[in-house]
Amino acid sequence: MSAETIDADLTRRATYPFWAEEKIRFGDIDRHNHVNNLAICAYIEDGRVELRERKFPAIAQDPAVSWLVVNFEIAFKAAIGYPGSVDVGSAVLRIGKSSYLLGHGVFSGDLCVATAKTITVFGDRTTGSARPITDDLRGHLERLRAKV
């Protein structure tokens, strides 16, 4: 249960143990007729939330828990258009005392459209402050480690 960061290639599909599919909506297209960068950020957000909802629903839906995104970084790799869908891969890269780092990849078929990293703090909704990651949540996160 080390806090060491996994150095994974986020452009490889094989890196990710979790997948969510997102539909490209007509409204996601910008004036250059490709998916707007902010829409890609929204696909990643939806994938991150779906990971929590599907992999640890009891914790994700606990009204005392908050999920505080404290850092988000993204690299755009390729343009895609409408219509279609993308697959959003997510993998745990690091688990700390009260936060964890997720790596993400957005793919259109085999084409990596974007990679991203999100640091999320496990929080207490009542106090608004961080709280230690529980053993139960840590176990779920360990099973979602990136494949290198």
Contacts in CASP RR format, 6 or more apart in sequence:
PFRMAT RR
TARGET T0000
AUTHOR 0000-0000-0000
METHOD contacts of the structure
MODEL  1
MSAETIDADLTRRATYPFWAEEKIRFGDIDRHNHVNNLAICAYIEDGRVE
LRERKFPAIAQDPAVSWLVVNFEIAFKAAIGYPGSVDVGSAVLRIGKSSY
LLGHGVFSGDLCVATAKTITVFGDRTTGSARPITDDLRGHLERLRAKV
1 95 0 8 1.000
1 138 0 8 1.000
1 142 0 8 1.000
3 94 0 8 1.000
3 95 0 8 1.000
3 96 0 8 1.000
3 97 0 8 1.000
4 94 0 8 1.000
5 93 0 8 1.000
5 94 0 8 1.000
5 101 0 8 1.000
6 91 0 8 1.000
6 92 0 8 1.000
6 93 0 8 1.000
6 94 0 8 1.000
6 145 0 8 1.000
6 146 0 8 1.000
6 148 0 8 1.000
7 148 0 8 1.000
8 15 0 8 1.000
8 91 0 8 1.000
8 93 0 8 1.000
8 103 0 8 1.000
8 146 0 8 1.000
8 147 0 8 1.000
8 148 0 8 1.000
9 15 0 8 1.000
9 148 0 8 1.000
10 103 0 8 1.000
10 104 0 8 1.000
10 105 0 8 1.000
10 112 0 8 1.000
10 115 0 8 1.000
10 116 0 8 1.000
10 117 0 8 1.000
11 77 0 8 1.000
11 105 0 8 1.000
11 112 0 8 1.000
11 115 0 8 1.000
12 112 0 8 1.000
13 87 0 8 1.000
13 89 0 8 1.000
13 107 0 8 1.000
13 110 0 8 1.000
14 147 0 8 1.000
15 91 0 8 1.000
15 146 0 8 1.000
15 147 0 8 1.000
15 148 0 8 1.000
16 89 0 8 1.000
16 90 0 8 1.000
16 91 0 8 1.000
16 105 0 8 1.000
16 146 0 8 1.000
16 147 0 8 1.000
17 91 0 8 1.000
17 143 0 8 1.000
17 144 0 8 1.000
17 145 0 8 1.000
17 146 0 8 1.000
17 147 0 8 1.000
18 51 0 8 1.000
18 54 0 8 1.000
18 55 0 8 1.000
18 89 0 8 1.000
18 90 0 8 1.000
18 91 0 8 1.000
18 144 0 8 1.000
19 87 0 8 1.000
19 88 0 8 1.000
19 89 0 8 1.000
19 90 0 8 1.000
20 46 0 8 1.000
20 47 0 8 1.000
20 50 0 8 1.000
20 51 0 8 1.000
20 87 0 8 1.000
20 88 0 8 1.000
20 89 0 8 1.000
20 90 0 8 1.000
21 85 0 8 1.000
21 86 0 8 1.000
21 87 0 8 1.000
21 88 0 8 1.000
22 43 0 8 1.000
22 46 0 8 1.000
22 47 0 8 1.000
22 85 0 8 1.000
22 86 0 8 1.000
22 87 0 8 1.000
22 88 0 8 1.000
23 84 0 8 1.000
23 85 0 8 1.000
24 35 0 8 1.000
24 39 0 8 1.000
24 80 0 8 1.000
24 81 0 8 1.000
24 82 0 8 1.000
24 83 0 8 1.000
24 84 0 8 1.000
24 85 0 8 1.000
24 86 0 8 1.000
25 39 0 8 1.000
25 82 0 8 1.000
26 82 0 8 1.000
26 83 0 8 1.000
27 39 0 8 1.000
27 82 0 8 1.000
28 35 0 8 1.000
28 36 0 8 1.000
28 39 0 8 1.000
28 82 0 8 1.000
29 35 0 8 1.000
29 36 0 8 1.000
29 81 0 8 1.000
29 82 0 8 1.000
30 36 0 8 1.000
32 79 0 8 1.000
33 81 0 8 1.000
33 82 0 8 1.000
34 79 0 8 1.000
34 80 0 8 1.000
34 81 0 8 1.000
35 79 0 8 1.000
35 80 0 8 1.000
35 81 0 8 1.000
35 82 0 8 1.000
35 113 0 8 1.000
37 74 0 8 1.000
37 76 0 8 1.000
40 74 0 8 1.000
40 76 0 8 1.000
40 86 0 8 1.000
40 106 0 8 1.000
40 113 0 8 1.000
40 114 0 8 1.000
41 72 0 8 1.000
41 74 0 8 1.000
41 116 0 8 1.000
43 86 0 8 1.000
43 88 0 8 1.000
43 106 0 8 1.000
44 74 0 8 1.000
44 88 0 8 1.000
44 104 0 8 1.000
44 105 0 8 1.000
44 106 0 8 1.000
44 114 0 8 1.000
44 116 0 8 1.000
44 118 0 8 1.000
46 88 0 8 1.000
47 88 0 8 1.000
47 89 0 8 1.000
47 90 0 8 1.000
47 104 0 8 1.000
48 90 0 8 1.000
48 102 0 8 1.000
48 104 0 8 1.000
48 118 0 8 1.000
48 120 0 8 1.000
51 90 0 8 1.000
51 102 0 8 1.000
51 144 0 8 1.000
52 59 0 8 1.000
52 60 0 8 1.000
52 67 0 8 1.000
53 60 0 8 1.000
53 61 0 8 1.000
55 140 0 8 1.000
55 143 0 8 1.000
55 144 0 8 1.000
56 136 0 8 1.000
56 137 0 8 1.000
56 140 0 8 1.000
59 65 0 8 1.000
59 134 0 8 1.000
59 136 0 8 1.000
59 137 0 8 1.000
59 140 0 8 1.000
60 67 0 8 1.000
63 125 0 8 1.000
64 124 0 8 1.000
64 125 0 8 1.000
64 126 0 8 1.000
65 122 0 8 1.000
65 123 0 8 1.000
65 124 0 8 1.000
65 125 0 8 1.000
66 123 0 8 1.000
66 124 0 8 1.000
66 125 0 8 1.000
66 128 0 8 1.000
67 120 0 8 1.000
67 121 0 8 1.000
67 122 0 8 1.000
67 123 0 8 1.000
68 120 0 8 1.000
68 121 0 8 1.000
68 123 0 8 1.000
68 130 0 8 1.000
69 118 0 8 1.000
69 119 0 8 1.000
69 120 0 8 1.000
69 121 0 8 1.000
70 99 0 8 1.000
70 119 0 8 1.000
70 120 0 8 1.000
70 121 0 8 1.000
71 117 0 8 1.000
71 118 0 8 1.000
71 119 0 8 1.000
72 116 0 8 1.000
72 117 0 8 1.000
72 118 0 8 1.000
72 119 0 8 1.000
73 116 0 8 1.000
73 117 0 8 1.000
74 114 0 8 1.000
74 115 0 8 1.000
74 116 0 8 1.000
75 114 0 8 1.000
75 115 0 8 1.000
75 116 0 8 1.000
76 113 0 8 1.000
76 114 0 8 1.000
77 112 0 8 1.000
77 113 0 8 1.000
77 114 0 8 1.000
77 115 0 8 1.000
78 108 0 8 1.000
78 111 0 8 1.000
78 112 0 8 1.000
78 113 0 8 1.000
79 113 0 8 1.000
80 86 0 8 1.000
80 108 0 8 1.000
80 111 0 8 1.000
80 113 0 8 1.000
84 108 0 8 1.000
85 108 0 8 1.000
86 106 0 8 1.000
86 107 0 8 1.000
86 108 0 8 1.000
86 113 0 8 1.000
87 106 0 8 1.000
87 107 0 8 1.000
87 108 0 8 1.000
87 109 0 8 1.000
88 104 0 8 1.000
88 105 0 8 1.000
88 106 0 8 1.000
88 107 0 8 1.000
89 104 0 8 1.000
89 105 0 8 1.000
89 106 0 8 1.000
89 107 0 8 1.000
90 102 0 8 1.000
90 103 0 8 1.000
90 104 0 8 1.000
90 105 0 8 1.000
90 144 0 8 1.000
91 102 0 8 1.000
91 103 0 8 1.000
91 104 0 8 1.000
91 144 0 8 1.000
91 145 0 8 1.000
91 146 0 8 1.000
91 147 0 8 1.000
92 100 0 8 1.000
92 101 0 8 1.000
92 102 0 8 1.000
92 103 0 8 1.000
92 141 0 8 1.000
92 142 0 8 1.000
92 144 0 8 1.000
92 145 0 8 1.000
92 146 0 8 1.000
93 101 0 8 1.000
93 102 0 8 1.000
93 103 0 8 1.000
93 117 0 8 1.000
93 145 0 8 1.000
93 146 0 8 1.000
94 100 0 8 1.000
94 101 0 8 1.000
95 101 0 8 1.000
95 133 0 8 1.000
95 138 0 8 1.000
95 141 0 8 1.000
95 142 0 8 1.000
96 133 0 8 1.000
97 132 0 8 1.000
97 133 0 8 1.000
98 121 0 8 1.000
98 122 0 8 1.000
98 123 0 8 1.000
98 130 0 8 1.000
98 131 0 8 1.000
98 132 0 8 1.000
98 133 0 8 1.000
99 119 0 8 1.000
99 120 0 8 1.000
99 121 0 8 1.000
99 122 0 8 1.000
99 130 0 8 1.000
99 133 0 8 1.000
100 119 0 8 1.000
100 120 0 8 1.000
100 122 0 8 1.000
100 133 0 8 1.000
100 141 0 8 1.000
101 117 0 8 1.000
101 118 0 8 1.000
101 119 0 8 1.000
102 117 0 8 1.000
102 118 0 8 1.000
102 120 0 8 1.000
103 115 0 8 1.000
103 116 0 8 1.000
103 117 0 8 1.000
103 118 0 8 1.000
103 146 0 8 1.000
104 114 0 8 1.000
104 115 0 8 1.000
104 116 0 8 1.000
104 117 0 8 1.000
104 118 0 8 1.000
105 112 0 8 1.000
105 113 0 8 1.000
105 114 0 8 1.000
105 115 0 8 1.000
105 116 0 8 1.000
106 112 0 8 1.000
106 113 0 8 1.000
106 114 0 8 1.000
106 115 0 8 1.000
106 116 0 8 1.000
107 113 0 8 1.000
121 130 0 8 1.000
122 130 0 8 1.000
122 131 0 8 1.000
122 132 0 8 1.000
122 133 0 8 1.000
122 134 0 8 1.000
122 137 0 8 1.000
123 129 0 8 1.000
123 130 0 8 1.000
123 131 0 8 1.000
124 130 0 8 1.000
124 131 0 8 1.000
133 141 0 8 1.000
END
